C-alpha cells in the first residue's frame, strides 16, 4: 500500500477510535494528504522536520 493511503487510513482509524490523539507529526511524504485529511477529522497534522544529517548523532 502506498504511504499516502496508509496515512489516510491511520488518520481515519484514530478519528473513529476513542483516544486522546489530537495532533500528529507526519513527515514530508505524508504532508499534503495528511494535513488536509487531519483537518477534516479535527486532528492537527503538522509536518515534522527531519534532521539534516541522515546518520547517527
HTML snippet that shows the backbone in 3Dmol.js (N, CA, C, O; Angstrom):
<script src="https://3Dmol.org/build/3Dmol-min.js"></script>
<div id="view" style="width:600px;height:400px;position:relative"></div>
<script>
const pdb = `
ATOM      1  N   UNK A   1       0.848  -1.166   0.000  1.00  0.00           N
ATOM      2  CA  UNK A   1       0.000   0.000   0.000  1.00  0.00           C
ATOM      3  C   UNK A   1       0.900   1.238   0.000  1.00  0.00           C
ATOM      4  O   UNK A   1       1.909   1.275   0.705  1.00  0.00           O
ATOM      5  N   UNK A   2       0.545   2.220  -0.767  1.00  0.00           N
ATOM      6  CA  UNK A   2       1.296   3.465  -0.832  1.00  0.00           C
ATOM      7  C   UNK A   2       1.194   4.196   0.502  1.00  0.00           C
ATOM      8  O   UNK A   2       0.162   4.128   1.171  1.00  0.00           O
ATOM      9  N   UNK A   3       2.261   4.896   0.893  1.00  0.00           N
ATOM     10  CA  UNK A   3       2.292   5.560   2.194  1.00  0.00           C
ATOM     11  C   UNK A   3       1.165   6.583   2.371  1.00  0.00           C
ATOM     12  O   UNK A   3       0.680   6.757   3.489  1.00  0.00           O
ATOM     13  N   UNK A   4       0.738   7.257   1.310  1.00  0.00           N
ATOM     14  CA  UNK A   4      -0.344   8.233   1.455  1.00  0.00           C
ATOM     15  C   UNK A   4      -1.674   7.539   1.764  1.00  0.00           C
ATOM     16  O   UNK A   4      -2.505   8.088   2.488  1.00  0.00           O
ATOM     17  N   UNK A   5      -1.875   6.347   1.225  1.00  0.00           N
ATOM     18  CA  UNK A   5      -3.079   5.571   1.532  1.00  0.00           C
ATOM     19  C   UNK A   5      -3.036   5.101   2.981  1.00  0.00           C
ATOM     20  O   UNK A   5      -4.040   5.167   3.690  1.00  0.00           O
ATOM     21  N   UNK A   6      -1.894   4.637   3.411  1.00  0.00           N
ATOM     22  CA  UNK A   6      -1.739   4.178   4.789  1.00  0.00           C
ATOM     23  C   UNK A   6      -1.931   5.306   5.786  1.00  0.00           C
ATOM     24  O   UNK A   6      -2.563   5.119   6.826  1.00  0.00           O
ATOM     25  N   UNK A   7      -1.391   6.471   5.476  1.00  0.00           N
ATOM     26  CA  UNK A   7      -1.553   7.629   6.362  1.00  0.00           C
ATOM     27  C   UNK A   7      -3.009   8.034   6.498  1.00  0.00           C
ATOM     28  O   UNK A   7      -3.473   8.346   7.595  1.00  0.00           O
ATOM     29  N   UNK A   8      -3.719   8.031   5.401  1.00  0.00           N
ATOM     30  CA  UNK A   8      -5.147   8.383   5.419  1.00  0.00           C
ATOM     31  C   UNK A   8      -5.943   7.362   6.240  1.00  0.00           C
ATOM     32  O   UNK A   8      -6.807   7.735   7.033  1.00  0.00           O
ATOM     33  N   UNK A   9      -5.648   6.078   6.044  1.00  0.00           N
ATOM     34  CA  UNK A   9      -6.353   5.034   6.810  1.00  0.00           C
ATOM     35  C   UNK A   9      -6.073   5.158   8.295  1.00  0.00           C
ATOM     36  O   UNK A   9      -6.968   4.986   9.122  1.00  0.00           O
ATOM     37  N   UNK A  10      -4.832   5.456   8.628  1.00  0.00           N
ATOM     38  CA  UNK A  10      -4.469   5.604  10.031  1.00  0.00           C
ATOM     39  C   UNK A  10      -5.210   6.786  10.661  1.00  0.00           C
ATOM     40  O   UNK A  10      -5.732   6.666  11.770  1.00  0.00           O
ATOM     41  N   UNK A  11      -5.260   7.912   9.973  1.00  0.00           N
ATOM     42  CA  UNK A  11      -5.999   9.068  10.489  1.00  0.00           C
ATOM     43  C   UNK A  11      -7.483   8.739  10.662  1.00  0.00           C
ATOM     44  O   UNK A  11      -8.092   9.113  11.664  1.00  0.00           O
ATOM     45  N   UNK A  12      -8.057   8.046   9.690  1.00  0.00           N
ATOM     46  CA  UNK A  12      -9.468   7.659   9.797  1.00  0.00           C
ATOM     47  C   UNK A  12      -9.701   6.775  11.019  1.00  0.00           C
ATOM     48  O   UNK A  12     -10.687   6.940  11.737  1.00  0.00           O
ATOM     49  N   UNK A  13      -8.784   5.837  11.248  1.00  0.00           N
ATOM     50  CA  UNK A  13      -8.928   4.933  12.390  1.00  0.00           C
ATOM     51  C   UNK A  13      -8.793   5.686  13.712  1.00  0.00           C
ATOM     52  O   UNK A  13      -9.559   5.454  14.647  1.00  0.00           O
ATOM     53  N   UNK A  14      -7.822   6.582  13.784  1.00  0.00           N
ATOM     54  CA  UNK A  14      -7.636   7.372  15.006  1.00  0.00           C
ATOM     55  C   UNK A  14      -8.872   8.216  15.290  1.00  0.00           C
ATOM     56  O   UNK A  14      -9.282   8.345  16.443  1.00  0.00           O
ATOM     57  N   UNK A  15      -9.464   8.789  14.255  1.00  0.00           N
ATOM     58  CA  UNK A  15     -10.637   9.650  14.423  1.00  0.00           C
ATOM     59  C   UNK A  15     -11.866   8.885  14.884  1.00  0.00           C
ATOM     60  O   UNK A  15     -12.736   9.464  15.535  1.00  0.00           O
ATOM     61  N   UNK A  16     -11.961   7.594  14.564  1.00  0.00           N
ATOM     62  CA  UNK A  16     -13.155   6.825  14.912  1.00  0.00           C
ATOM     63  C   UNK A  16     -12.956   5.931  16.133  1.00  0.00           C
ATOM     64  O   UNK A  16     -13.887   5.248  16.558  1.00  0.00           O
ATOM     65  N   UNK A  17     -11.751   5.931  16.699  1.00  0.00           N
ATOM     66  CA  UNK A  17     -11.449   5.126  17.875  1.00  0.00           C
ATOM     67  C   UNK A  17     -11.311   6.058  19.074  1.00  0.00           C
ATOM     68  O   UNK A  17     -10.630   7.079  18.977  1.00  0.00           O
ATOM     69  N   UNK A  18     -11.941   5.732  20.203  1.00  0.00           N
ATOM     70  CA  UNK A  18     -11.777   6.587  21.376  1.00  0.00           C
ATOM     71  C   UNK A  18     -10.303   6.703  21.757  1.00  0.00           C
ATOM     72  O   UNK A  18      -9.659   5.706  22.085  1.00  0.00           O
ATOM     73  N   UNK A  19      -9.777   7.914  21.712  1.00  0.00           N
ATOM     74  CA  UNK A  19      -8.375   8.145  22.065  1.00  0.00           C
ATOM     75  C   UNK A  19      -8.193   9.622  22.408  1.00  0.00           C
ATOM     76  O   UNK A  19      -9.100  10.436  22.235  1.00  0.00           O
ATOM     77  N   UNK A  20      -7.021   9.937  22.888  1.00  0.00           N
ATOM     78  CA  UNK A  20      -6.679  11.320  23.195  1.00  0.00           C
ATOM     79  C   UNK A  20      -5.822  11.944  22.107  1.00  0.00           C
ATOM     80  O   UNK A  20      -5.245  13.011  22.318  1.00  0.00           O
ATOM     81  N   UNK A  21      -5.726  11.304  20.951  1.00  0.00           N
ATOM     82  CA  UNK A  21      -4.886  11.802  19.870  1.00  0.00           C
ATOM     83  C   UNK A  21      -5.584  12.980  19.197  1.00  0.00           C
ATOM     84  O   UNK A  21      -6.684  12.841  18.662  1.00  0.00           O
ATOM     85  N   UNK A  22      -4.930  14.141  19.232  1.00  0.00           N
ATOM     86  CA  UNK A  22      -5.473  15.302  18.537  1.00  0.00           C
ATOM     87  C   UNK A  22      -4.409  16.015  17.714  1.00  0.00           C
ATOM     88  O   UNK A  22      -4.686  17.034  17.081  1.00  0.00           O
ATOM     89  N   UNK A  23      -3.181  15.474  17.724  1.00  0.00           N
ATOM     90  CA  UNK A  23      -2.109  16.046  16.918  1.00  0.00           C
ATOM     91  C   UNK A  23      -1.199  14.926  16.454  1.00  0.00           C
ATOM     92  O   UNK A  23      -0.887  14.012  17.218  1.00  0.00           O
ATOM     93  N   UNK A  24      -0.770  14.999  15.190  1.00  0.00           N
ATOM     94  CA  UNK A  24       0.187  14.043  14.630  1.00  0.00           C
ATOM     95  C   UNK A  24       1.258  14.812  13.870  1.00  0.00           C
ATOM     96  O   UNK A  24       1.027  15.937  13.427  1.00  0.00           O
ATOM     97  N   UNK A  25       2.420  14.208  13.721  1.00  0.00           N
ATOM     98  CA  UNK A  25       3.533  14.832  13.021  1.00  0.00           C
ATOM     99  C   UNK A  25       3.975  13.949  11.854  1.00  0.00           C
ATOM    100  O   UNK A  25       4.944  13.203  11.994  1.00  0.00           O
ATOM    101  N   UNK A  26       3.300  14.011  10.721  1.00  0.00           N
ATOM    102  CA  UNK A  26       3.736  13.221   9.561  1.00  0.00           C
ATOM    103  C   UNK A  26       4.998  13.820   8.949  1.00  0.00           C
ATOM    104  O   UNK A  26       5.246  15.019   9.077  1.00  0.00           O
ATOM    105  N   UNK A  27       5.786  12.994   8.290  1.00  0.00           N
ATOM    106  CA  UNK A  27       6.951  13.510   7.571  1.00  0.00           C
ATOM    107  C   UNK A  27       6.477  14.141   6.261  1.00  0.00           C
ATOM    108  O   UNK A  27       5.296  14.070   5.918  1.00  0.00           O
ATOM    109  N   UNK A  28       7.390  14.743   5.553  1.00  0.00           N
ATOM    110  CA  UNK A  28       7.046  15.455   4.317  1.00  0.00           C
ATOM    111  C   UNK A  28       6.338  14.563   3.301  1.00  0.00           C
ATOM    112  O   UNK A  28       5.521  15.054   2.523  1.00  0.00           O
ATOM    113  N   UNK A  29       6.633  13.270   3.292  1.00  0.00           N
ATOM    114  CA  UNK A  29       5.996  12.362   2.338  1.00  0.00           C
ATOM    115  C   UNK A  29       4.488  12.310   2.535  1.00  0.00           C
ATOM    116  O   UNK A  29       3.744  12.062   1.586  1.00  0.00           O
ATOM    117  N   UNK A  30       4.037  12.541   3.751  1.00  0.00           N
ATOM    118  CA  UNK A  30       2.617  12.484   4.065  1.00  0.00           C
ATOM    119  C   UNK A  30       1.979  13.867   4.121  1.00  0.00           C
ATOM    120  O   UNK A  30       0.754  13.979   4.143  1.00  0.00           O
ATOM    121  N   UNK A  31       2.764  14.885   4.142  1.00  0.00           N
ATOM    122  CA  UNK A  31       2.320  16.244   4.461  1.00  0.00           C
ATOM    123  C   UNK A  31       1.021  16.698   3.794  1.00  0.00           C
ATOM    124  O   UNK A  31       0.070  17.035   4.500  1.00  0.00           O
ATOM    125  N   UNK A  32       0.949  16.718   2.495  1.00  0.00           N
ATOM    126  CA  UNK A  32      -0.221  17.287   1.812  1.00  0.00           C
ATOM    127  C   UNK A  32      -1.497  16.508   2.107  1.00  0.00           C
ATOM    128  O   UNK A  32      -2.502  17.101   2.499  1.00  0.00           O
ATOM    129  N   UNK A  33      -1.473  15.208   1.929  1.00  0.00           N
ATOM    130  CA  UNK A  33      -2.671  14.399   2.164  1.00  0.00           C
ATOM    131  C   UNK A  33      -3.089  14.408   3.621  1.00  0.00           C
ATOM    132  O   UNK A  33      -4.268  14.587   3.928  1.00  0.00           O
ATOM    133  N   UNK A  34      -2.140  14.218   4.520  1.00  0.00           N
ATOM    134  CA  UNK A  34      -2.481  14.076   5.929  1.00  0.00           C
ATOM    135  C   UNK A  34      -2.854  15.386   6.585  1.00  0.00           C
ATOM    136  O   UNK A  34      -3.699  15.400   7.481  1.00  0.00           O
ATOM    137  N   UNK A  35      -2.257  16.481   6.173  1.00  0.00           N
ATOM    138  CA  UNK A  35      -2.629  17.774   6.737  1.00  0.00           C
ATOM    139  C   UNK A  35      -4.078  18.082   6.418  1.00  0.00           C
ATOM    140  O   UNK A  35      -4.829  18.501   7.299  1.00  0.00           O
ATOM    141  N   UNK A  36      -4.478  17.882   5.183  1.00  0.00           N
ATOM    142  CA  UNK A  36      -5.855  18.144   4.770  1.00  0.00           C
ATOM    143  C   UNK A  36      -6.819  17.158   5.422  1.00  0.00           C
ATOM    144  O   UNK A  36      -7.851  17.569   5.953  1.00  0.00           O
ATOM    145  N   UNK A  37      -6.501  15.869   5.391  1.00  0.00           N
ATOM    146  CA  UNK A  37      -7.391  14.863   5.970  1.00  0.00           C
ATOM    147  C   UNK A  37      -7.495  15.039   7.484  1.00  0.00           C
ATOM    148  O   UNK A  37      -8.579  14.905   8.053  1.00  0.00           O
ATOM    149  N   UNK A  38      -6.385  15.336   8.129  1.00  0.00           N
ATOM    150  CA  UNK A  38      -6.408  15.577   9.566  1.00  0.00           C
ATOM    151  C   UNK A  38      -7.330  16.735   9.915  1.00  0.00           C
ATOM    152  O   UNK A  38      -8.101  16.647  10.870  1.00  0.00           O
ATOM    153  N   UNK A  39      -7.259  17.815   9.154  1.00  0.00           N
ATOM    154  CA  UNK A  39      -8.126  18.975   9.401  1.00  0.00           C
ATOM    155  C   UNK A  39      -9.597  18.594   9.249  1.00  0.00           C
ATOM    156  O   UNK A  39     -10.437  19.044  10.028  1.00  0.00           O
ATOM    157  N   UNK A  40      -9.910  17.778   8.264  1.00  0.00           N
ATOM    158  CA  UNK A  40     -11.291  17.331   8.065  1.00  0.00           C
ATOM    159  C   UNK A  40     -11.793  16.522   9.262  1.00  0.00           C
ATOM    160  O   UNK A  40     -12.988  16.523   9.557  1.00  0.00           O
ATOM    161  N   UNK A  41     -10.882  15.836   9.948  1.00  0.00           N
ATOM    162  CA  UNK A  41     -11.253  14.968  11.065  1.00  0.00           C
ATOM    163  C   UNK A  41     -11.042  15.626  12.427  1.00  0.00           C
ATOM    164  O   UNK A  41     -11.310  15.009  13.458  1.00  0.00           O
ATOM    165  N   UNK A  42     -10.567  16.868  12.440  1.00  0.00           N
ATOM    166  CA  UNK A  42     -10.314  17.558  13.703  1.00  0.00           C
ATOM    167  C   UNK A  42      -9.006  17.164  14.358  1.00  0.00           C
ATOM    168  O   UNK A  42      -8.840  17.327  15.566  1.00  0.00           O
ATOM    169  N   UNK A  43      -8.063  16.638  13.559  1.00  0.00           N
ATOM    170  CA  UNK A  43      -6.743  16.246  14.050  1.00  0.00           C
ATOM    171  C   UNK A  43      -5.713  17.183  13.426  1.00  0.00           C
ATOM    172  O   UNK A  43      -5.640  17.304  12.203  1.00  0.00           O
ATOM    173  N   UNK A  44      -4.923  17.842  14.262  1.00  0.00           N
ATOM    174  CA  UNK A  44      -3.890  18.747  13.763  1.00  0.00           C
ATOM    175  C   UNK A  44      -2.716  17.919  13.245  1.00  0.00           C
ATOM    176  O   UNK A  44      -2.080  17.202  14.017  1.00  0.00           O
ATOM    177  N   UNK A  45      -2.427  18.009  11.962  1.00  0.00           N
ATOM    178  CA  UNK A  45      -1.314  17.288  11.352  1.00  0.00           C
ATOM    179  C   UNK A  45      -0.257  18.303  10.924  1.00  0.00           C
ATOM    180  O   UNK A  45      -0.412  18.985   9.911  1.00  0.00           O
ATOM    181  N   UNK A  46       0.807  18.394  11.700  1.00  0.00           N
ATOM    182  CA  UNK A  46       1.888  19.339  11.439  1.00  0.00           C
ATOM    183  C   UNK A  46       3.089  18.579  10.883  1.00  0.00           C
ATOM    184  O   UNK A  46       3.543  17.605  11.485  1.00  0.00           O
ATOM    185  N   UNK A  47       3.600  19.020   9.742  1.00  0.00           N
ATOM    186  CA  UNK A  47       4.720  18.327   9.103  1.00  0.00           C
ATOM    187  C   UNK A  47       5.947  18.340  10.008  1.00  0.00           C
ATOM    188  O   UNK A  47       6.379  19.393  10.476  1.00  0.00           O
ATOM    189  N   UNK A  48       6.501  17.150  10.246  1.00  0.00           N
ATOM    190  CA  UNK A  48       7.700  17.020  11.074  1.00  0.00           C
ATOM    191  C   UNK A  48       8.924  17.442  10.280  1.00  0.00           C
ATOM    192  O   UNK A  48       9.020  17.195   9.078  1.00  0.00           O
ATOM    193  N   UNK A  49       9.844  18.073  10.963  1.00  0.00           N
ATOM    194  CA  UNK A  49      11.100  18.465  10.326  1.00  0.00           C
ATOM    195  C   UNK A  49      12.155  17.406  10.690  1.00  0.00           C
ATOM    196  O   UNK A  49      12.478  17.206  11.861  1.00  0.00           O
ATOM    197  N   UNK A  50      12.670  16.749   9.672  1.00  0.00           N
ATOM    198  CA  UNK A  50      13.694  15.724   9.884  1.00  0.00           C
ATOM    199  C   UNK A  50      15.066  16.384  10.005  1.00  0.00           C
ATOM    200  O   UNK A  50      15.299  17.427   9.393  1.00  0.00           O
ATOM    201  N   UNK A  51      15.968  15.802  10.774  1.00  0.00           N
ATOM    202  CA  UNK A  51      17.315  16.359  10.878  1.00  0.00           C
ATOM    203  C   UNK A  51      18.019  16.302   9.532  1.00  0.00           C
ATOM    204  O   UNK A  51      17.768  15.401   8.731  1.00  0.00           O
ATOM    205  N   UNK A  52      18.900  17.261   9.284  1.00  0.00           N
ATOM    206  CA  UNK A  52      19.618  17.323   8.018  1.00  0.00           C
ATOM    207  C   UNK A  52      20.537  16.110   7.842  1.00  0.00           C
ATOM    208  O   UNK A  52      20.646  15.557   6.747  1.00  0.00           O
ATOM    209  N   UNK A  53      21.189  15.709   8.924  1.00  0.00           N
ATOM    210  CA  UNK A  53      22.100  14.559   8.859  1.00  0.00           C
ATOM    211  C   UNK A  53      21.287  13.270   8.869  1.00  0.00           C
ATOM    212  O   UNK A  53      20.362  13.122   9.668  1.00  0.00           O
ATOM    213  N   UNK A  54      21.624  12.352   7.998  1.00  0.00           N
ATOM    214  CA  UNK A  54      20.927  11.070   7.913  1.00  0.00           C
ATOM    215  C   UNK A  54      21.767   9.954   8.553  1.00  0.00           C
ATOM    216  O   UNK A  54      21.667   8.790   8.165  1.00  0.00           O
ATOM    217  N   UNK A  55      22.580  10.319   9.518  1.00  0.00           N
ATOM    218  CA  UNK A  55      23.415   9.317  10.170  1.00  0.00           C
ATOM    219  C   UNK A  55      23.252   9.440  11.684  1.00  0.00           C
ATOM    220  O   UNK A  55      22.604  10.363  12.178  1.00  0.00           O
ATOM    221  N   UNK A  56      23.845   8.502  12.402  1.00  0.00           N
ATOM    222  CA  UNK A  56      23.767   8.505  13.857  1.00  0.00           C
ATOM    223  C   UNK A  56      24.383   9.793  14.407  1.00  0.00           C
ATOM    224  O   UNK A  56      25.443  10.233  13.962  1.00  0.00           O
ATOM    225  N   UNK A  57      23.694  10.382  15.384  1.00  0.00           N
ATOM    226  CA  UNK A  57      24.214  11.614  16.013  1.00  0.00           C
ATOM    227  C   UNK A  57      24.283  11.441  17.507  1.00  0.00           C
ATOM    228  O   UNK A  57      24.693  12.360  18.216  1.00  0.00           O
TER     229      UNK A  57
END
`;
const viewer = $3Dmol.createViewer("view");
viewer.addModel(pdb, "pdb");
viewer.setStyle({}, {cartoon: {color: "spectrum"}});
viewer.zoomTo();
viewer.render();
</script>
